[in-house]
Structure formats: C-alpha cells, structure tokens
C-alpha cells in the first residue's frame, strides 16, 4: 500500500508530466497557427486631371471673328459699327448689299468706309474702301500687310474701265485682297481691302 509520501510524489510526477505535455502541445499549436497578417500601408496614387481649354481663334480683323451674327458684331465695335440707314453694295468683283458698317475708320494714313457681309453662317466678309486715297495709299498698305503677313501669295492685274492690280495674302485667319486702281490723268484712284475666310475663293 502506498504511503502518503509516495502518493504525493506520484501526484507531483503526474502534474509535471501533464505540464510538460501541455507546454509541448501549446508550442505545436503556436507553430501551426499562421502568423497574423501584417498590415502594409496601402500606396495611394493621386490622379490629376488637367483640362486644356483651346484658345479662341484670332480675330479676322480687329475684334471681328468669322461666323458672328450681326448683333455680336455690333457689340464687338461699340460706338463704331452701326446699322446703315440704306444698304450699301460691296461692288465688283463680288457685289452684294451690306447693312452693317463703320462709316468712317482711320488707318494707314487714310480714311475708310468699312462694310460687313453676312451669309447663312454669319460674318463672312469685311471690306475697307478708302474714301479719298492719296497717291501713296496703296504702297503704304501693301508694305504694312507684307510686314505683318509676309510675302503676298498672289499678284495680278485687274481689268475693266479702270485697270489696276490686286495683291493677295493668305493667312491662317483670312484671305486679304488689296485692290488698287488709278487714272493718273484724272487724279483718280481706288483702294480697297477685302477680308474673307481663308477657304473662301
């Protein structure tokens, strides 16, 4: 029969064996359990959207843009452009009436009458006609236009009762035709500038 001391020792051995077994199981369990997921700060990407606004096309003449309607053109030249009391004809080579104009416009050392022509798509012609051009007016205007736009793209003779010449510049914004005619014996001359959209004939 076991005495009390032997029983205590047996219990102690049993407790030690259980403790060792539990420790071993716990170590196995910890090894089998996957480590908790590591948290990595998510990379943030910033997308910047840039909106590009196309610049407005340059004006055809002063503040006039092709395609504007009559009211818009009048607003673009406050105190200058006006509705004419009687329509005025553009004359040759492209006749047709105009009821919007600037009666008096000073430029290039000359006084001009300006007429604005409108088609279905809005403004499509601007004509400046010198009222009393000097003998140097045509040369002065041609020099300024050449300085601004480079060498003319065409030059030709104009016929009719008053022979003359036409000088043409073609720019990305407009076709500019300078027409000059003169009858020296009568001290009579005409000078006109026609602006039309570049694709126009």
Secondary structure, 3 states (H helix, E strand, C coil): CCCHHHHHHHHHHHHHHHHHHHHHHHHHHHHHCCCCCCCCCCCCCCCCCCCCCCCCCCCCECCECCCCCHHHHHHHCCCCCEEEEEEEECCCCCCCEEEEEEEEEEECCEEEEEEEEEECCEEEEEEEEECCCCCCHHHHHHHHHHHHHCCCCEEEEECCCCCEEEEEEECCCCEEEEEEEEEHHHCEEEEEEEEECCCCC
